[in-house]
């Protein structure tokens, strides 16, 4: 597991004459005959009027541009609150992403919320009207039941009592902070979808840095779990925790009937252990009968490092709802990721300053995300060989000519390569290759790497800020190459709506042949799905049940969503 354009508004060609409307009205009195002016006076008058109109037109153009910026047609790219700099014409003018985002937030408090759209390519995937309605309803629920509300306080008192109840007005899913940043983002999106399906309120354990990384996604309420929450032992939760769903089933602490009700009093909370090492009884979470029971539990504490969305699509009770929410099944993280994850102004500054400095002026942006699952971080020659074999074979990057010079045309195309890796060795080798030799096509290639941390530092704040910045920068590219098994790459492709070339995981330190393949969809992979038929109570291939859930390209046992056949 790893932690892993905006179109400039059309300037008015002429300045509207503020008195043109009056000029069209009939004159109340007959016009007087005027003596013709001397030619030199007429010429001088025309020059003066022309200068005034020109100045007015320039002023109007600037004002129109600023007004468009305030309206969201253009956006601040520098990340600084006092300066505005704009990306090339790339993204949609709709800062609300076709209604995905709620209006009314203070833009300056979180620049990325409405300005990210100006950097992403226009997405062909529009959110369904049903999803938009569901999000607005959820926002109202979160406002009613969120932190510091009377209903939240009432629910917390019930939790403190140690007893559950079959009927509560507000029910909660508490996401427990765990694992690397890419895994966290994928599991939060999964938990949020589960909250949407079950009419529960999602609260986020802030861990060490969540409030430094992301803005609040919901209007007029916080998604952060209050610091005085009565359960404080999140750090000790694991597969052995007695309050886990699997252990409570195993030890017969809980039981339920066919309608989901329990003859016993409900527990005050249940811990859902949905991490990669979960057991068979924990996997009962994905069974319909178990979902009926869990629906009644007021507090669910969820810990996961997985994107478990594909298995939610295999629960019959949610099938119709999910089909309405996502008519294109392979757009779940694309929409929910853009809805939930807005980098704070500090992180947005890292993103936009780098974009403007190194990527904005290129004709095309290429992202290459490298994740090596070795004890040593490298660089490894076989990894470099695989990257070049894939990118050149698939025409992502040009070959070098082998000649000293290649005649370039005046309209030569430029490509900026954004490379992300813990090690800077791959960057140096690829940069030097395109510096020392001209390309066979005459294209100009520049290579850039924002950071090279050496090794993963999951608990370091600035490390995670840089990681989030790099995921977003990769999502702003036109073409993407990612590493197998990498949640870092999954996040970038989902946010950008990019169908990447996936580098196969090497075996025995040998570059695979073929080196890569095109992803089936823009969705992440669920690395640890259950293979179980809940009704028949036997093992089954869950990647062969429905046409929109398939095995992943980069992990044969994983599951991912694809567009329905």
N, C-alpha and C positions, 0 to 999 in steps of 0.2 A: 504494500500500500504506500502511496506517496502522499505528501502533503498537498503531498500533492498526489457628407461628408457634409458635409453641411453645404447646401447650395447657397451662394450669396444671393441675397434678395435682388430682384431686378431693379436697377436704378431707373427712376422715371426719366423718359427721354425729354420731356418738357415739363417745366414747372407750371402747375395749374395757376391760372390767373384768378386771384381772389375776387376780382370784380367782374368776371366773365358772365356770371349769372345775371347781374344787373344790366350788363351791356345788351343782353338778349331781350330785356323788357322794352316795351314801347315807350318812347320819350313822351313826357306829359306836355311838352311845348315844342313847336316847330323849331328845328335847328336854325341857328343864325349862320349867314354866309360869312366865312372867314377869308381874310386876305392871305394869299399865299406867302409863306415865309421865304426869306432869302435862302439860297441854296446852302451857304456856309452855316447858317443858324440851324437849318434842318438837319444837316449832317452831324453837327455837334450834339444836337438833342438826341438823335438816334444813338450816338455813341454812349451818351450818359445813360439812357434807358437800357441799352444792351448790357452795360456793366452792372447796373442794378439787378436786372433780371438774372444775369449769370450768377451773381453772388447769391441771390435768393434761391436759384436752382441748386447750387452747391450746398447751401444750408439745408434745403429741404431733403436733398439726397442723404446727407449725413443724418439728419433727424429721422428719416425713414429707416435707415439702416439700424440706428440705435433702437427705434421703436420695435423693429423686427426682432432685434436681439432680446429685448425685454419680453416680447411675446413668445419667444422660443424658436424663431426661425433660424437664429444663429445663436452661438453660445460661447461662453468663456472657455478657452482652452488652456490658458496658462496655469490655471489652478489658483492663481492669486486672486484675492478678492478685489484688488484695486485696478487690475489691468485685464483687458480682454484681447485675446488673440484667437483667430479662428482657423479651423482645419480646412483642408481642401474640400471641394464639393463632393461629399460622399453620402451623407445620410439623409434621412427623411426630415421634413420640417415639422412633423408631428412629434412634439416633445413628450406627449402622453402615450406614445407607442400604440396608437389606434385605440385609446381608451384603457389600456392595461393599467396605467398609473393613475392614481387619484390626483385631481387638481387640488390646489389650495395650500400646498406646503410653501414655506419660505425658501425660495430658491437659493439665497445666499448661505443659508445654514447647511445646505447639502447640494453643492453644485452638480455633482454627478447624476443626481436623480433625473433631472431634465436635460442635461447636456450630453450624456452618453449617447443618446440617439443621433447626435450630430457626427459622431465618429464611426458608428457601426454602419455597415452597408445596409441599404434598404432591405428589410426582410420580406420574403415572399409569404411568410407564415403569419397570418393575422389571427389574433385571439378570437375565439368564438364569442358570440353575444352571451351565451350561457355562462362562459367563464367570467366575463366582465360582470354580469349580474351576481354571480357567486362571490366574487371578490368584494364587491360593494356591500353585500350582505355580511360577509365575514368582517369587514372593517367596522360595521355597525355593532356586530357581536363583540368584537375585541374592545371597542370603546365602552360597551356596557359592562363587560366582565373583566377588563384588564386590570393591571396593578393599580392599587389605591382607590378602586371603586368599592362601594358598599358590598356588592355581590362578591367581589374577590375576597374582601375581609371576612365575609360570612363563610366562604368556602375554605379559607385558611383555618378558621376556628374549628370547622368540622374536621379538617385534617388533623389538627392538634388533638382532637378528642380521641383519635385512634379508631374511629368507627366510620364506615362508609354508609351510604344511603342509596336506595334505588332511584330516587328522584331528586335531582338538583338542577337549578336553573342554569348554572354555568359549570361546564366540565373542561378539564385542562389536559393538554399534553405538554410536559416539561422536557425540552431537549437538553440533554446533559452534554456539556462540552467535552470533546474527546477526539484524539488523533490529529493528523495534519490538516492544514487549511483546506486543501482540495476535498478531502474526505468530509470535513465538517460542513462545507457548503452543500455537498451532495446529500448528506444525511439531513440537513435542515430542510432542504427542498422536499425531501421525501416525507419528513415529519409534517411539514405544512400541508402537503397534499392530503395526508391522512387526516389532519385536523379539518380540512375542507369537507372531506367525505363523511366525517362523523360529527360535524357541527361542534367541534371542540375548539378551545382557545389555545394557541401555541405560545408558550413562553420559553425564553432562551436563557439558559445558564451562561452567564457572560464569561466564565472562565477567567483567563488572564488578560485577554485582549479583544474580546468580541465588540465591546462598545468603542474601542479605538479604531476598529477596522470598518464598521458598517454604520450607516445612518439608520434611524428608525424607519421601517417600511410602512407602518400603519398610521393613519392620521389621528391626531389628538389622543394618542395612547402609546405606551411603550411596550415593546416585545421583550424587554429584559426582565428576567426574574428578579424581584426585589431582594436586596441583600439580607433582609431579615426573614427570608423564607425558612420555615421551621426545620426542614430536612437539610442537613449540612454535610452528609457523608458521601456526596457524589463521587469523590475521589476513590472510595473503597468499593464502588459498585463493579461487579464482574459476574462471571458465569456462576459463581458459588454463592452469590447473595441470596439469603433465604427468602427475601421479598420478591425475587424474580418470578415471572409468570411460569417459567418452566419448573422451577423448584416447588412453587406452590401447588402446581398440578401433580407433580411427582409425589409430594408429601401429603396429598389430599387435604390441603389446607382450604382449597376452594373446589367447588363443583357447581354445575349448572344444568338446567334442563334444556329441552329442545328449543324453547323460546328465548333462551339466554338468561333467564332469571335464575337466581341462586336460592336454594333453601336455607343457606346460612346467611349471616350478616356479611355484607360486602366488606372487604378490607378498605382501610382509608386510602390506600394507594397500592398500585402494582408497578413493579419495576420491569420494563421490557428490555431484555438483553438481546439486541439484534445486531451484535458485532460479528465479525468473521468467524469467531470461535463458538458461536451459540450452539446449543444442543437441540436434539430432536423435539423435545417438548417446548422449547422456546420458539421453535419454528411453527408451532400450532397457532401462533399469531396470524399466520396467513390462511387459516381455515375459517370458513364462513360461520360455523357454529360458535367458534371462539370469539369471533368479532361481535356476535350478538351479545355475548356476555361482557366483553370489554367495553362495549358501548355504555354500559350502566356504571362503570367504575369512574368516580369523579376525578381522580388524579392518576394519570399514567406518566411515569418517568421513563423516558426513552433514551437509551444510549446505543449509538450505532456509528460505524465507520463505513457504512454501505449506502449505495443508491438503491434502495429496495423498492422503487416505484414499479418496475416490471412485474413483480409478484402481486402488487395490489391489483393489477389488471387481470389477474387470474382468479380473483375472488368474485364469484357470481353475483353477490349482493351489490357490488360496486360497478358491475359491467356497464349498465345503461348510463349511470351517472358519469362515468369516465368517458364514455363515447360522446356524450353531450358536451362535456368540458373540453375534450380534445378530439375533435373530428379527425385531425391529423395526429395519430397516436405518438408520432416521433417528435413532438414539439413540447413535451411536458417541461423539461428543464429549460428550454429556450424561453418559454413564457414565465415560468415561476422564478427562474434565476434572474431575469431582467426585472421582475416585480419586486423581489426580496432584497437583492444585494446591491446596495448603492454605497460605493466607497466614501469614507469621510473626506472632508476637504483636504486633510493632510495627505492622504493616499492619492486623492484626485490630483493634487499638485505634482506628486511623483509621476503619475501617468501622463498628464498633459504636457509637462515640461519636456519629458523624454520624447513624446510623440512629435511635438513641434520642432525639437532640435534635430531629430534624426530620421523621422519617417514621413513627415507631412508633405514634403516636396517631391517624393518619388512618384513615378507613374504607377507603380505596383508595389504592394507590400507583401512580403512572404514571411510567414512565421514558421520557425523550426523549434520544436520543444523536445529537449533531450532529457530522458530519465534513464539512468543506468542502475540496474538492480544487482550491484556487485558490492563487496565489502570495501574495495578501493573505488574511489570516484573517477579514476582514470587521469588523462584521456586514454582511450583504447583505440587502436588502429582499426579494429574490426567494426567498431561503432561508426567511426568516421567513414569507412568504406561503405557501410550500409546507408548512411545519410546521403552521401554523394550518389550512390547507385540509384536510390529511390528518386531523389530530387531531379537528377539529370534524365533518368529513364522516363519519368512522367512529365518532363518538360516544365518542372517547377523552377529549375535553375538551368542556365545554359552551360554547355561544355566550354572548356577553355580551348583556344585555337591551336596552341602549340607554336604559334608564330610570335615574332617579336612585336609586330604591330598589325593592327587591323584597321582599315580605313572606316571611320565612323561617319554616318550621315548627320546633317544638322539636326534631324529629328530623332536622334538616338534615344532609345527607351532606357529608363533608369528603373532599377529594382532595389528596394531597401529590404535587407534580410534582417529580421529580428530573431535572434537566437537566444533561447533561455536554457541554462544548464547550471548545475552546481559547480562545474569545472569550466575554466576559460580556455582549455586546450583546443576544443573543437572550433570555437570562435576564431582563435588565432590562426589555425591551419586553413580554414575556409576563407578568412579575410585575406591571408597572405596569398592564397592560390589565385584569387581574383585581382589582387593588387599586382602580383608579379607577372601574370599572363593575361592577355586580352581575351575576351569571350569570342567564340566562333560566330556569334550573332551580331557582335558589335555593341551589345547592351552593356550598360554601366552598372556594376553590382557593388553596393556598399553593404557591409556586414556590421551589425551592432549587437552588443550584449549588455543589458542594463546592470546585471550583478553576477557575481560568481562567489557564492557563499562557502564553497568547499564541501560542506556537508549540511544535512537538514537540521535546523535549529527550531523545532516546533514551538518551543515555549518562549522564544525571543520575539519581542514586539516588533522591532524594526525588520527582522527577518520575515515575519508574516506580512508586514506592510509591503515590503518589496515583492513578496510572492503574489499578493493580491494585485499589485500594480502590473506585474508581468502577465498574469492571467488576462487582465483587461487589455493590455497592449497586444497580446496575441489575438484576442477577440476582434481587434480593429484591423487585422490583416485581411488580404484578399484571398490568399491561398495558405493552407495550413498543413504542416507535417507534424505528427505527434508520435510519442512513444507508446508502445503497448503497455497496458495495465496502469497507465498514469491518470490518476484523478485530476491532476493539474491540467493535463491536456483536455480531459473531458469537460472541465469547467469552461475553458477557453472556447472550445468548439461550440458548446451549448449557448453561451452568451452571444457569440458572434453569429450563430446560425450557420456554421461552417461544416462542411462534410470533408473531413481531413483525409490525407494519406496517412495510414497508420503503419509505423515501422514494426515489423514482427519482432517478438522477443528473441534475441539470439540464444542459441544453445552451444555449449562448449566453446564459448568465446570465438564463434565463427559467424560471419555475416550471413544471414539466411538468403536463400534464392528461391523465389523472388524476395526482394528486400522489403516490400510494402504492398499494401492493397488499399483501395478506396473504401472508406467506411460506408456501411449500408445506410446509416442515418446520422443525424447530429446528436443523438441521445447518448448519455453515458452508459456504461456497462455495470450491471449488478454482479459483483464479483463472487458472492457467496449465497446463491439462491437455494431454496429448499427443493428437493426432488421427491415430492410426496403427494399422493392423491388423498385428500382429506376424507372423501366419502368412502373410497375403497380401502383406505388405510394401508396403502402399499406404495412402494417406490414407483416413480413415473418420470418420464422425460418432460419436464415442464417447458422445454423449449420447442415442443412439437404439438402443443395443445391448440393454440390459436395463431392465425396468420400474422398478427402484429407483435408477437413476442418470439424472438429468435435467439439463437446462441450468438455470442459476440465474436467479432472478427479476431480479436486479440487474446481471447480467453475462451477456450472451447466449451467450458462448463458454465460460463457466465450467461446472463440473459440481458437482452436490450430490446427496446421498443423500436419498431420500424413502421413505416407507413403501411396501412392495411392494403392487402392485395385486392 
